[in-house]
Structures are given as C-alpha cells and as structure tokens.
Amino acid sequence: MTEPQIRGFKILLLGDSGVGKTTLLHRYIKDSYSPGPGVTVGAELMIHNVETEPGVWVKLRIWDTCGLESFRRIITVYVRGADGFLLVFDLTDRESFENIKHHFTLVSESSPCVLVGQKSDFKDRRVSREEAEELAKELDVSYVEASSVTGQNVKEAFETLVQQIYRETPQAT
C-alpha cells in the first residue's frame, strides 16, 4: 500500500470589509453559519485538509484577510507565497463589486483566482450575474455565486480554486 501524498496550498480571501469572507470561510470549514462574526483585524488563518484525488491530500492554509483599506499594507505581506485567491464581493453592494479590480492588483499574474459573488440568497441584488461573469472574463478567472447562509456553492467556490491550483502547481510543494 502506498503512502498518501500530502501537498500544501496557501489561499487568500480578498475583498472589501463586510462582503462575507469570514462567513464564507466558516461555512466551508465548519459547514455552519453564524451571522455577524465581526470585523477581521489583519488576517485569520484556518487549516483544512481535502482529498483532490484518491490518495492525494492537500493541506489548505486559508487566510481570511481584512478588507479595510487601512490594512492594505499588512495584507501585501500575506499575499507573498500565495498559491491562489478567492476575490469576494457582495452581490447587494455595488461598491464592493467595483473594488474587485483594486483587490485584483494584489494578485500575481499567474495565480489561480475565483471571483465569488457572495450573498446570492438576498433578493436586493445590485450586481447582475451577467456583469459579474463579464468581469470574471475580463480578469480571466472563474466565477461562482455563493451564499454562506444557505451553503449554496460555497464548497464549489473553494474546490474550483483548489483544482486550479492543483493542476497548475508542480508536485514539489
């Protein structure tokens, strides 16, 4: 019997404050939703192991970064060495969508990214699916609409990114 292969990936969640990065991460890791966990100060690290294919496990080091502009300089430190990014915006907050390009400037050119439209369960959308898909195409990234409340597409958002990283990252990580 062969030993399982274990790899490690560093993932960052980027986006404005209040878009739901923390609840998205908690839904993915703990499969639970708790409203209003508060503002992330700096960054929070969570670890999660996933099997990408039989016998191949990936240890995810997922950094939930603060979306406040005053922490931007600190966040650039966390960006170094990242294997992939979730760019998160709030579908009910037009400004958070418009700020995605600003957050994208932190991403290195060759890094896998997934654009995540969060709060898809809300009725008062300010960003259409077509607009978000157009931005994803412009940035050359995947797009997923998710809801931390219902759990819809949360796992898909992370798994899409993990599979992209897995395909593009050499074995020696």
VMD Tcl script that builds the backbone (N, CA, C; Angstrom):
set m [mol new atoms 519]
animate dup $m
set s [atomselect $m all]
$s set {name element resname resid chain x y z} {
  {N N MET 1 A 0.845 -1.187 0.000}
  {CA C MET 1 A 0.000 0.000 0.000}
  {C C MET 1 A 0.888 1.247 0.000}
  {N N THR 2 A 0.580 2.174 -0.875}
  {CA C THR 2 A 1.387 3.385 -0.978}
  {C C THR 2 A 0.937 4.419 0.042}
  {N N GLU 3 A 1.898 5.229 0.469}
  {CA C GLU 3 A 1.618 6.312 1.410}
  {C C GLU 3 A 0.809 7.388 0.697}
  {N N PRO 4 A -0.135 8.005 1.391}
  {CA C PRO 4 A -0.864 9.106 0.756}
  {C C PRO 4 A 0.073 10.284 0.511}
  {N N GLN 5 A -0.130 10.933 -0.589}
  {CA C GLN 5 A 0.664 12.109 -0.939}
  {C C GLN 5 A 0.008 13.326 -0.296}
  {N N ILE 6 A 0.810 14.160 0.349}
  {CA C ILE 6 A 0.275 15.351 1.001}
  {C C ILE 6 A 0.967 16.580 0.419}
  {N N ARG 7 A 0.162 17.522 -0.018}
  {CA C ARG 7 A 0.669 18.780 -0.555}
  {C C ARG 7 A 0.101 19.920 0.269}
  {N N GLY 8 A 0.648 21.106 0.119}
  {CA C GLY 8 A 0.151 22.255 0.858}
  {C C GLY 8 A -0.073 23.441 -0.051}
  {N N PHE 9 A -1.213 24.118 0.123}
  {CA C PHE 9 A -1.537 25.303 -0.661}
  {C C PHE 9 A -1.908 26.441 0.278}
  {N N LYS 10 A -1.450 27.626 -0.051}
  {CA C LYS 10 A -1.814 28.837 0.679}
  {C C LYS 10 A -2.837 29.597 -0.165}
  {N N ILE 11 A -3.989 29.856 0.439}
  {CA C ILE 11 A -5.087 30.537 -0.240}
  {C C ILE 11 A -5.448 31.798 0.544}
  {N N LEU 12 A -5.724 32.880 -0.175}
  {CA C LEU 12 A -6.154 34.125 0.467}
  {C C LEU 12 A -7.542 34.514 -0.014}
  {N N LEU 13 A -8.343 35.015 0.914}
  {CA C LEU 13 A -9.628 35.609 0.580}
  {C C LEU 13 A -9.428 37.119 0.581}
  {N N LEU 14 A -9.732 37.752 -0.547}
  {CA C LEU 14 A -9.585 39.200 -0.694}
  {C C LEU 14 A -10.932 39.811 -1.045}
  {N N GLY 15 A -11.179 41.001 -0.545}
  {CA C GLY 15 A -12.409 41.722 -0.842}
  {C C GLY 15 A -12.649 42.763 0.221}
  {N N ASP 16 A -13.612 43.634 -0.029}
  {CA C ASP 16 A -13.948 44.697 0.911}
  {C C ASP 16 A -14.422 44.122 2.245}
  {N N SER 17 A -14.360 44.933 3.267}
  {CA C SER 17 A -14.879 44.586 4.579}
  {C C SER 17 A -16.398 44.421 4.491}
  {N N GLY 18 A -16.918 43.391 5.134}
  {CA C GLY 18 A -18.365 43.191 5.187}
  {C C GLY 18 A -18.974 42.422 4.040}
  {N N VAL 19 A -18.165 41.925 3.104}
  {CA C VAL 19 A -18.733 41.204 1.954}
  {C C VAL 19 A -19.064 39.747 2.277}
  {N N GLY 20 A -18.565 39.248 3.407}
  {CA C GLY 20 A -18.876 37.877 3.800}
  {C C GLY 20 A -17.724 36.904 3.651}
  {N N LYS 21 A -16.490 37.388 3.652}
  {CA C LYS 21 A -15.332 36.488 3.528}
  {C C LYS 21 A -15.253 35.524 4.708}
  {N N THR 22 A -15.441 36.048 5.919}
  {CA C THR 22 A -15.336 35.223 7.115}
  {C C THR 22 A -16.447 34.189 7.185}
  {N N THR 23 A -17.680 34.596 6.890}
  {CA C THR 23 A -18.781 33.626 6.930}
  {C C THR 23 A -18.632 32.585 5.822}
  {N N LEU 24 A -18.096 32.985 4.679}
  {CA C LEU 24 A -17.827 32.039 3.590}
  {C C LEU 24 A -16.826 30.977 4.047}
  {N N LEU 25 A -15.752 31.423 4.688}
  {CA C LEU 25 A -14.727 30.504 5.170}
  {C C LEU 25 A -15.274 29.586 6.261}
  {N N HIS 26 A -16.022 30.137 7.204}
  {CA C HIS 26 A -16.585 29.316 8.277}
  {C C HIS 26 A -17.579 28.300 7.730}
  {N N ARG 27 A -18.368 28.686 6.740}
  {CA C ARG 27 A -19.312 27.740 6.124}
  {C C ARG 27 A -18.534 26.602 5.456}
  {N N TYR 28 A -17.433 26.924 4.790}
  {CA C TYR 28 A -16.633 25.905 4.110}
  {C C TYR 28 A -15.962 24.964 5.115}
  {N N ILE 29 A -15.317 25.501 6.126}
  {CA C ILE 29 A -14.561 24.685 7.077}
  {C C ILE 29 A -15.471 23.954 8.063}
  {N N LYS 30 A -16.434 24.669 8.634}
  {CA C LYS 30 A -17.261 24.116 9.715}
  {C C LYS 30 A -18.660 23.717 9.275}
  {N N ASP 31 A -19.001 24.019 8.024}
  {CA C ASP 31 A -20.336 23.799 7.479}
  {C C ASP 31 A -21.411 24.366 8.411}
  {N N SER 32 A -21.149 25.575 8.883}
  {CA C SER 32 A -22.133 26.248 9.726}
  {C C SER 32 A -22.120 27.729 9.389}
  {N N TYR 33 A -23.211 28.385 9.761}
  {CA C TYR 33 A -23.323 29.819 9.540}
  {C C TYR 33 A -23.603 30.497 10.868}
  {N N SER 34 A -22.800 31.496 11.180}
  {CA C SER 34 A -23.112 32.322 12.336}
  {C C SER 34 A -23.040 33.772 11.875}
  {N N PRO 35 A -24.162 34.470 11.957}
  {CA C PRO 35 A -24.221 35.839 11.441}
  {C C PRO 35 A -23.331 36.792 12.224}
  {N N GLY 36 A -22.800 37.750 11.508}
  {CA C GLY 36 A -22.045 38.832 12.122}
  {C C GLY 36 A -20.885 38.427 12.994}
  {N N PRO 37 A -19.900 37.665 12.455}
  {CA C PRO 37 A -18.766 37.272 13.284}
  {C C PRO 37 A -17.878 38.448 13.665}
  {N N GLY 38 A -18.136 39.626 13.120}
  {CA C GLY 38 A -17.325 40.805 13.430}
  {C C GLY 38 A -16.297 41.060 12.352}
  {N N VAL 39 A -15.601 42.166 12.491}
  {CA C VAL 39 A -14.601 42.571 11.511}
  {C C VAL 39 A -13.302 41.812 11.766}
  {N N THR 40 A -12.739 41.251 10.706}
  {CA C THR 40 A -11.436 40.613 10.809}
  {C C THR 40 A -10.384 41.707 10.882}
  {N N VAL 41 A -9.492 41.600 11.847}
  {CA C VAL 41 A -8.412 42.571 12.001}
  {C C VAL 41 A -7.140 41.914 11.495}
  {N N GLY 42 A -6.542 42.483 10.445}
  {CA C GLY 42 A -5.343 41.885 9.860}
  {C C GLY 42 A -5.728 40.682 9.029}
  {N N ALA 43 A -5.491 39.482 9.575}
  {CA C ALA 43 A -5.834 38.246 8.867}
  {C C ALA 43 A -6.031 37.123 9.874}
  {N N GLU 44 A -6.855 36.161 9.502}
  {CA C GLU 44 A -7.115 34.987 10.328}
  {C C GLU 44 A -6.778 33.759 9.495}
  {N N LEU 45 A -6.100 32.799 10.104}
  {CA C LEU 45 A -5.703 31.577 9.410}
  {C C LEU 45 A -6.572 30.414 9.852}
  {N N MET 46 A -7.042 29.635 8.861}
  {CA C MET 46 A -7.729 28.382 9.146}
  {C C MET 46 A -7.096 27.307 8.270}
  {N N ILE 47 A -7.023 26.101 8.812}
  {CA C ILE 47 A -6.422 24.963 8.117}
  {C C ILE 47 A -7.527 23.972 7.765}
  {N N HIS 48 A -7.448 23.419 6.570}
  {CA C HIS 48 A -8.436 22.424 6.145}
  {C C HIS 48 A -7.757 21.449 5.193}
  {N N ASN 49 A -8.002 20.155 5.382}
  {CA C ASN 49 A -7.436 19.123 4.507}
  {C C ASN 49 A -8.508 18.606 3.561}
  {N N VAL 50 A -8.157 18.492 2.283}
  {CA C VAL 50 A -9.076 17.952 1.287}
  {C C VAL 50 A -8.352 16.926 0.428}
  {N N GLU 51 A -9.107 15.948 -0.033}
  {CA C GLU 51 A -8.559 14.942 -0.942}
  {C C GLU 51 A -8.899 15.378 -2.364}
  {N N THR 52 A -7.859 15.682 -3.159}
  {CA C THR 52 A -8.086 16.178 -4.516}
  {C C THR 52 A -8.301 15.045 -5.514}
  {N N GLU 53 A -7.716 13.909 -5.213}
  {CA C GLU 53 A -7.938 12.679 -5.973}
  {C C GLU 53 A -7.552 11.544 -5.037}
  {N N PRO 54 A -7.928 10.306 -5.329}
  {CA C PRO 54 A -7.637 9.219 -4.395}
  {C C PRO 54 A -6.144 9.155 -4.013}
  {N N GLY 55 A -5.895 9.234 -2.707}
  {CA C GLY 55 A -4.530 9.142 -2.199}
  {C C GLY 55 A -3.738 10.432 -2.235}
  {N N VAL 56 A -4.339 11.513 -2.731}
  {CA C VAL 56 A -3.640 12.804 -2.784}
  {C C VAL 56 A -4.420 13.805 -1.927}
  {N N TRP 57 A -3.796 14.206 -0.833}
  {CA C TRP 57 A -4.405 15.153 0.098}
  {C C TRP 57 A -3.709 16.494 0.007}
  {N N VAL 58 A -4.496 17.545 0.182}
  {CA C VAL 58 A -3.952 18.885 0.186}
  {C C VAL 58 A -4.301 19.538 1.523}
  {N N LYS 59 A -3.270 20.083 2.156}
  {CA C LYS 59 A -3.469 20.855 3.380}
  {C C LYS 59 A -3.604 22.307 2.969}
  {N N LEU 60 A -4.818 22.849 3.142}
  {CA C LEU 60 A -5.092 24.228 2.775}
  {C C LEU 60 A -4.826 25.138 3.973}
  {N N ARG 61 A -4.004 26.135 3.757}
  {CA C ARG 61 A -3.805 27.207 4.739}
  {C C ARG 61 A -4.552 28.405 4.171}
  {N N ILE 62 A -5.730 28.660 4.716}
  {CA C ILE 62 A -6.610 29.675 4.155}
  {C C ILE 62 A -6.575 30.921 5.041}
  {N N TRP 63 A -6.154 32.014 4.438}
  {CA C TRP 63 A -6.055 33.292 5.137}
  {C C TRP 63 A -7.255 34.151 4.789}
  {N N ASP 64 A -8.016 34.519 5.807}
  {CA C ASP 64 A -9.148 35.439 5.689}
  {C C ASP 64 A -8.597 36.822 6.002}
  {N N THR 65 A -8.504 37.676 5.001}
  {CA C THR 65 A -7.877 38.987 5.194}
  {C C THR 65 A -8.917 40.069 5.464}
  {N N CYS 66 A -8.488 41.066 6.168}
  {CA C CYS 66 A -9.323 42.227 6.459}
  {C C CYS 66 A -9.520 43.030 5.171}
  {N N GLY 67 A -10.719 43.529 4.966}
  {CA C GLY 67 A -10.989 44.286 3.755}
  {C C GLY 67 A -10.828 45.784 3.906}
  {N N LEU 68 A -10.443 46.229 5.085}
  {CA C LEU 68 A -10.304 47.659 5.296}
  {C C LEU 68 A -9.053 48.196 4.615}
  {N N GLU 69 A -9.186 49.306 3.952}
  {CA C GLU 69 A -8.074 49.921 3.216}
  {C C GLU 69 A -6.876 50.191 4.128}
  {N N SER 70 A -7.133 50.507 5.391}
  {CA C SER 70 A -6.043 50.818 6.323}
  {C C SER 70 A -5.140 49.616 6.586}
  {N N PHE 71 A -5.618 48.414 6.277}
  {CA C PHE 71 A -4.808 47.210 6.475}
  {C C PHE 71 A -4.148 46.725 5.188}
  {N N ARG 72 A -4.288 47.464 4.095}
  {CA C ARG 72 A -3.787 47.017 2.788}
  {C C ARG 72 A -2.294 46.692 2.825}
  {N N ARG 73 A -1.487 47.522 3.477}
  {CA C ARG 73 A -0.049 47.293 3.540}
  {C C ARG 73 A 0.264 45.972 4.255}
  {N N ILE 74 A -0.474 45.683 5.317}
  {CA C ILE 74 A -0.279 44.431 6.057}
  {C C ILE 74 A -0.658 43.233 5.181}
  {N N ILE 75 A -1.740 43.369 4.450}
  {CA C ILE 75 A -2.237 42.265 3.627}
  {C C ILE 75 A -1.240 41.889 2.539}
  {N N THR 76 A -0.491 42.864 2.033}
  {CA C THR 76 A 0.501 42.543 0.995}
  {C C THR 76 A 1.532 41.532 1.513}
  {N N VAL 77 A 1.780 41.522 2.818}
  {CA C VAL 77 A 2.704 40.540 3.412}
  {C C VAL 77 A 2.122 39.132 3.273}
  {N N TYR 78 A 0.814 38.979 3.492}
  {CA C TYR 78 A 0.171 37.672 3.409}
  {C C TYR 78 A 0.091 37.172 1.971}
  {N N VAL 79 A 0.055 38.096 1.029}
  {CA C VAL 79 A -0.058 37.726 -0.387}
  {C C VAL 79 A 1.166 36.953 -0.869}
  {N N ARG 80 A 2.338 37.303 -0.326}
  {CA C ARG 80 A 3.566 36.623 -0.747}
  {C C ARG 80 A 3.460 35.119 -0.528}
  {N N GLY 81 A 3.778 34.371 -1.549}
  {CA C GLY 81 A 3.769 32.919 -1.451}
  {C C GLY 81 A 2.405 32.278 -1.571}
  {N N ALA 82 A 1.384 33.072 -1.862}
  {CA C ALA 82 A 0.037 32.511 -2.011}
  {C C ALA 82 A -0.068 31.722 -3.308}
  {N N ASP 83 A -0.779 30.609 -3.239}
  {CA C ASP 83 A -0.980 29.757 -4.416}
  {C C ASP 83 A -2.259 30.114 -5.172}
  {N N GLY 84 A -3.209 30.746 -4.494}
  {CA C GLY 84 A -4.468 31.090 -5.145}
  {C C GLY 84 A -5.289 32.040 -4.307}
  {N N PHE 85 A -6.303 32.619 -4.946}
  {CA C PHE 85 A -7.093 33.671 -4.312}
  {C C PHE 85 A -8.577 33.502 -4.599}
  {N N LEU 86 A -9.391 33.789 -3.585}
  {CA C LEU 86 A -10.815 33.983 -3.779}
  {C C LEU 86 A -11.050 35.489 -3.674}
  {N N LEU 87 A -11.548 36.087 -4.741}
  {CA C LEU 87 A -11.876 37.508 -4.782}
  {C C LEU 87 A -13.366 37.622 -4.501}
  {N N VAL 88 A -13.711 38.108 -3.310}
  {CA C VAL 88 A -15.096 38.066 -2.839}
  {C C VAL 88 A -15.720 39.460 -2.853}
  {N N PHE 89 A -16.930 39.537 -3.403}
  {CA C PHE 89 A -17.713 40.773 -3.346}
  {C C PHE 89 A -19.134 40.421 -2.939}
  {N N ASP 90 A -19.879 41.432 -2.519}
  {CA C ASP 90 A -21.252 41.278 -2.065}
  {C C ASP 90 A -22.180 41.648 -3.223}
  {N N LEU 91 A -23.015 40.701 -3.625}
  {CA C LEU 91 A -23.939 40.943 -4.739}
  {C C LEU 91 A -24.926 42.070 -4.457}
  {N N THR 92 A -25.099 42.448 -3.192}
  {CA C THR 92 A -26.037 43.521 -2.841}
  {C C THR 92 A -25.319 44.853 -2.612}
  {N N ASP 93 A -24.014 44.884 -2.886}
  {CA C ASP 93 A -23.206 46.083 -2.636}
  {C C ASP 93 A -22.383 46.395 -3.886}
  {N N ARG 94 A -22.881 47.304 -4.681}
  {CA C ARG 94 A -22.238 47.654 -5.955}
  {C C ARG 94 A -20.785 48.096 -5.767}
  {N N GLU 95 A -20.508 48.878 -4.733}
  {CA C GLU 95 A -19.152 49.373 -4.494}
  {C C GLU 95 A -18.159 48.228 -4.264}
  {N N SER 96 A -18.577 47.183 -3.558}
  {CA C SER 96 A -17.672 46.045 -3.320}
  {C C SER 96 A -17.315 45.353 -4.629}
  {N N PHE 97 A -18.254 45.321 -5.559}
  {CA C PHE 97 A -18.005 44.763 -6.891}
  {C C PHE 97 A -17.024 45.645 -7.660}
  {N N GLU 98 A -17.251 46.943 -7.618}
  {CA C GLU 98 A -16.381 47.876 -8.328}
  {C C GLU 98 A -14.965 47.882 -7.760}
  {N N ASN 99 A -14.802 47.511 -6.501}
  {CA C ASN 99 A -13.480 47.478 -5.865}
  {C C ASN 99 A -12.698 46.191 -6.133}
  {N N ILE 100 A -13.309 45.231 -6.786}
  {CA C ILE 100 A -12.614 43.957 -7.053}
  {C C ILE 100 A -11.341 44.182 -7.865}
  {N N LYS 101 A -11.389 45.042 -8.853}
  {CA C LYS 101 A -10.185 45.303 -9.659}
  {C C LYS 101 A -9.053 45.827 -8.783}
  {N N HIS 102 A -9.392 46.616 -7.786}
  {CA C HIS 102 A -8.405 47.132 -6.835}
  {C C HIS 102 A -7.771 45.962 -6.051}
  {N N HIS 103 A -8.595 45.033 -5.582}
  {CA C HIS 103 A -8.076 43.865 -4.853}
  {C C HIS 103 A -7.269 42.954 -5.779}
  {N N PHE 104 A -7.694 42.898 -7.021}
  {CA C PHE 104 A -7.009 42.042 -8.003}
  {C C PHE 104 A -5.573 42.512 -8.245}
  {N N THR 105 A -5.283 43.783 -7.996}
  {CA C THR 105 A -3.913 44.280 -8.187}
  {C C THR 105 A -2.933 43.617 -7.227}
  {N N LEU 106 A -3.425 43.014 -6.153}
  {CA C LEU 106 A -2.559 42.314 -5.200}
  {C C LEU 106 A -2.166 40.918 -5.693}
  {N N VAL 107 A -2.893 40.415 -6.670}
  {CA C VAL 107 A -2.712 39.049 -7.156}
  {C C VAL 107 A -1.600 39.014 -8.196}
  {N N SER 108 A -0.693 38.039 -8.062}
  {CA C SER 108 A 0.340 37.898 -9.090}
  {C C SER 108 A -0.294 37.356 -10.367}
  {N N GLU 109 A 0.287 37.709 -11.492}
  {CA C GLU 109 A -0.285 37.397 -12.813}
  {C C GLU 109 A -0.678 35.945 -13.007}
  {N N SER 110 A 0.160 35.026 -12.562}
  {CA C SER 110 A -0.068 33.614 -12.867}
  {C C SER 110 A -0.864 32.877 -11.790}
  {N N SER 111 A -1.332 33.581 -10.774}
  {CA C SER 111 A -2.040 32.914 -9.676}
  {C C SER 111 A -3.471 32.558 -10.048}
  {N N PRO 112 A -3.884 31.329 -9.741}
  {CA C PRO 112 A -5.281 30.963 -9.940}
  {C C PRO 112 A -6.194 31.796 -9.033}
  {N N CYS 113 A -7.341 32.201 -9.576}
  {CA C CYS 113 A -8.308 33.004 -8.829}
  {C C CYS 113 A -9.720 32.553 -9.160}
  {N N VAL 114 A -10.591 32.737 -8.181}
  {CA C VAL 114 A -12.021 32.560 -8.401}
  {C C VAL 114 A -12.708 33.812 -7.869}
  {N N LEU 115 A -13.534 34.416 -8.701}
  {CA C LEU 115 A -14.359 35.554 -8.304}
  {C C LEU 115 A -15.623 34.983 -7.679}
  {N N VAL 116 A -15.936 35.439 -6.456}
  {CA C VAL 116 A -17.088 34.905 -5.738}
  {C C VAL 116 A -18.075 36.033 -5.440}
  {N N GLY 117 A -19.268 35.919 -6.005}
  {CA C GLY 117 A -20.361 36.827 -5.687}
  {C C GLY 117 A -21.090 36.260 -4.484}
  {N N GLN 118 A -20.903 36.873 -3.341}
  {CA C GLN 118 A -21.421 36.388 -2.069}
  {C C GLN 118 A -22.811 36.976 -1.799}
  {N N LYS 119 A -23.588 36.293 -0.975}
  {CA C LYS 119 A -24.943 36.690 -0.569}
  {C C LYS 119 A -25.952 36.502 -1.702}
  {N N SER 120 A -25.822 35.399 -2.425}
  {CA C SER 120 A -26.731 35.114 -3.540}
  {C C SER 120 A -28.144 34.823 -3.061}
  {N N ASP 121 A -28.341 34.601 -1.767}
  {CA C ASP 121 A -29.670 34.342 -1.221}
  {C C ASP 121 A -30.475 35.623 -0.995}
  {N N PHE 122 A -29.821 36.777 -1.061}
  {CA C PHE 122 A -30.502 38.061 -0.864}
  {C C PHE 122 A -31.272 38.439 -2.126}
  {N N LYS 123 A -32.392 39.105 -1.951}
  {CA C LYS 123 A -33.244 39.496 -3.085}
  {C C LYS 123 A -32.819 40.814 -3.725}
  {N N ASP 124 A -32.222 41.712 -2.948}
  {CA C ASP 124 A -31.928 43.062 -3.458}
  {C C ASP 124 A -30.542 43.160 -4.097}
  {N N ARG 125 A -30.369 42.430 -5.175}
  {CA C ARG 125 A -29.100 42.440 -5.908}
  {C C ARG 125 A -28.808 43.804 -6.496}
  {N N ARG 126 A -27.527 44.152 -6.484}
  {CA C ARG 126 A -27.073 45.387 -7.129}
  {C C ARG 126 A -26.100 45.076 -8.270}
  {N N VAL 127 A -25.754 43.784 -8.379}
  {CA C VAL 127 A -24.828 43.332 -9.428}
  {C C VAL 127 A -25.469 42.127 -10.110}
  {N N SER 128 A -25.637 42.215 -11.426}
  {CA C SER 128 A -26.249 41.103 -12.157}
  {C C SER 128 A -25.219 39.995 -12.410}
  {N N ARG 129 A -25.727 38.803 -12.627}
  {CA C ARG 129 A -24.851 37.674 -12.957}
  {C C ARG 129 A -24.050 37.986 -14.224}
  {N N GLU 130 A -24.685 38.617 -15.186}
  {CA C GLU 130 A -24.018 38.939 -16.449}
  {C C GLU 130 A -22.838 39.895 -16.226}
  {N N GLU 131 A -23.026 40.909 -15.394}
  {CA C GLU 131 A -21.932 41.848 -15.097}
  {C C GLU 131 A -20.765 41.126 -14.419}
  {N N ALA 132 A -21.086 40.274 -13.465}
  {CA C ALA 132 A -20.044 39.548 -12.738}
  {C C ALA 132 A -19.299 38.588 -13.668}
  {N N GLU 133 A -20.052 37.899 -14.527}
  {CA C GLU 133 A -19.414 36.988 -15.485}
  {C C GLU 133 A -18.527 37.750 -16.464}
  {N N GLU 134 A -18.958 38.940 -16.841}
  {CA C GLU 134 A -18.162 39.787 -17.740}
  {C C GLU 134 A -16.849 40.206 -17.060}
  {N N LEU 135 A -16.914 40.580 -15.793}
  {CA C LEU 135 A -15.704 40.939 -15.055}
  {C C LEU 135 A -14.783 39.726 -14.915}
  {N N ALA 136 A -15.346 38.578 -14.608}
  {CA C ALA 136 A -14.543 37.357 -14.484}
  {C C ALA 136 A -13.813 37.060 -15.796}
  {N N LYS 137 A -14.511 37.236 -16.893}
  {CA C LYS 137 A -13.904 37.019 -18.208}
  {C C LYS 137 A -12.775 38.021 -18.450}
  {N N GLU 138 A -13.016 39.275 -18.095}
  {CA C GLU 138 A -12.010 40.332 -18.255}
  {C C GLU 138 A -10.750 40.031 -17.425}
  {N N LEU 139 A -10.951 39.525 -16.212}
  {CA C LEU 139 A -9.826 39.201 -15.329}
  {C C LEU 139 A -9.244 37.816 -15.607}
  {N N ASP 140 A -9.917 37.055 -16.462}
  {CA C ASP 140 A -9.523 35.684 -16.808}
  {C C ASP 140 A -9.523 34.775 -15.572}
  {N N VAL 141 A -10.656 34.824 -14.841}
  {CA C VAL 141 A -10.840 33.996 -13.649}
  {C C VAL 141 A -12.192 33.298 -13.726}
  {N N SER 142 A -12.370 32.277 -12.903}
  {CA C SER 142 A -13.664 31.600 -12.796}
  {C C SER 142 A -14.615 32.450 -11.964}
  {N N TYR 143 A -15.924 32.182 -12.108}
  {CA C TYR 143 A -16.914 32.916 -11.318}
  {C C TYR 143 A -17.906 31.952 -10.690}
  {N N VAL 144 A -18.204 32.198 -9.401}
  {CA C VAL 144 A -19.180 31.406 -8.654}
  {C C VAL 144 A -20.017 32.363 -7.813}
  {N N GLU 145 A -21.341 32.144 -7.781}
  {CA C GLU 145 A -22.202 32.877 -6.863}
  {C C GLU 145 A -22.480 31.958 -5.687}
  {N N ALA 146 A -22.335 32.486 -4.462}
  {CA C ALA 146 A -22.448 31.649 -3.272}
  {C C ALA 146 A -23.265 32.341 -2.187}
  {N N SER 147 A -23.686 31.540 -1.218}
  {CA C SER 147 A -24.383 32.043 -0.039}
  {C C SER 147 A -23.878 31.303 1.188}
  {N N SER 148 A -23.324 32.043 2.118}
  {CA C SER 148 A -22.892 31.437 3.380}
  {C C SER 148 A -24.084 31.030 4.230}
  {N N VAL 149 A -25.207 31.712 4.063}
  {CA C VAL 149 A -26.405 31.408 4.841}
  {C C VAL 149 A -26.945 30.033 4.466}
  {N N THR 150 A -27.134 29.802 3.169}
  {CA C THR 150 A -27.716 28.532 2.716}
  {C C THR 150 A -26.655 27.469 2.430}
  {N N GLY 151 A -25.416 27.905 2.246}
  {CA C GLY 151 A -24.341 26.972 1.886}
  {C C GLY 151 A -24.210 26.766 0.389}
  {N N GLN 152 A -25.114 27.364 -0.387}
  {CA C GLN 152 A -25.114 27.188 -1.836}
  {C C GLN 152 A -23.772 27.595 -2.449}
  {N N ASN 153 A -23.151 26.683 -3.157}
  {CA C ASN 153 A -21.931 26.884 -3.942}
  {C C ASN 153 A -20.693 27.293 -3.145}
  {N N VAL 154 A -20.746 27.239 -1.821}
  {CA C VAL 154 A -19.572 27.575 -1.019}
  {C C VAL 154 A -18.464 26.561 -1.274}
  {N N LYS 155 A -18.801 25.289 -1.169}
  {CA C LYS 155 A -17.817 24.230 -1.417}
  {C C LYS 155 A -17.306 24.313 -2.858}
  {N N GLU 156 A -18.202 24.601 -3.784}
  {CA C GLU 156 A -17.829 24.714 -5.197}
  {C C GLU 156 A -16.791 25.818 -5.414}
  {N N ALA 157 A -16.968 26.960 -4.739}
  {CA C ALA 157 A -16.025 28.073 -4.891}
  {C C ALA 157 A -14.620 27.648 -4.476}
  {N N PHE 158 A -14.503 27.033 -3.309}
  {CA C PHE 158 A -13.200 26.598 -2.825}
  {C C PHE 158 A -12.637 25.458 -3.669}
  {N N GLU 159 A -13.480 24.484 -4.008}
  {CA C GLU 159 A -12.999 23.334 -4.791}
  {C C GLU 159 A -12.568 23.745 -6.191}
  {N N THR 160 A -13.246 24.711 -6.786}
  {CA C THR 160 A -12.837 25.214 -8.102}
  {C C THR 160 A -11.423 25.772 -8.018}
  {N N LEU 161 A -11.164 26.566 -6.983}
  {CA C LEU 161 A -9.838 27.149 -6.802}
  {C C LEU 161 A -8.800 26.071 -6.506}
  {N N VAL 162 A -9.118 25.147 -5.610}
  {CA C VAL 162 A -8.157 24.087 -5.250}
  {C C VAL 162 A -7.788 23.259 -6.477}
  {N N GLN 163 A -8.757 22.926 -7.302}
  {CA C GLN 163 A -8.465 22.139 -8.510}
  {C C GLN 163 A -7.597 22.928 -9.490}
  {N N GLN 164 A -7.838 24.235 -9.618}
  {CA C GLN 164 A -6.994 25.055 -10.494}
  {C C GLN 164 A -5.563 25.077 -9.979}
  {N N ILE 165 A -5.402 25.280 -8.681}
  {CA C ILE 165 A -4.058 25.299 -8.092}
  {C C ILE 165 A -3.395 23.938 -8.281}
  {N N TYR 166 A -4.133 22.882 -8.010}
  {CA C TYR 166 A -3.613 21.515 -8.101}
  {C C TYR 166 A -3.091 21.219 -9.513}
  {N N ARG 167 A -3.839 21.655 -10.512}
  {CA C ARG 167 A -3.421 21.413 -11.902}
  {C C ARG 167 A -2.206 22.252 -12.292}
  {N N GLU 168 A -2.085 23.463 -11.721}
  {CA C GLU 168 A -1.046 24.397 -12.150}
  {C C GLU 168 A 0.202 24.416 -11.281}
  {N N THR 169 A 0.174 23.748 -10.131}
  {CA C THR 169 A 1.297 23.797 -9.196}
  {C C THR 169 A 2.125 22.529 -9.319}
  {N N PRO 170 A 3.436 22.670 -9.465}
  {CA C PRO 170 A 4.296 21.497 -9.547}
  {C C PRO 170 A 4.175 20.617 -8.300}
  {N N GLN 171 A 4.461 19.343 -8.446}
  {CA C GLN 171 A 4.325 18.355 -7.376}
  {C C GLN 171 A 5.166 18.659 -6.135}
  {N N ALA 172 A 6.260 19.342 -6.264}
  {CA C ALA 172 A 7.197 19.526 -5.159}
  {C C ALA 172 A 6.801 20.643 -4.200}
  {N N THR 173 A 5.487 20.822 -3.935}
  {CA C THR 173 A 5.081 21.861 -2.976}
  {C C THR 173 A 4.826 21.262 -1.627}
}
mol reanalyze $m
mol bondsrecalc $m
mol representation Tube
mol addrep $m
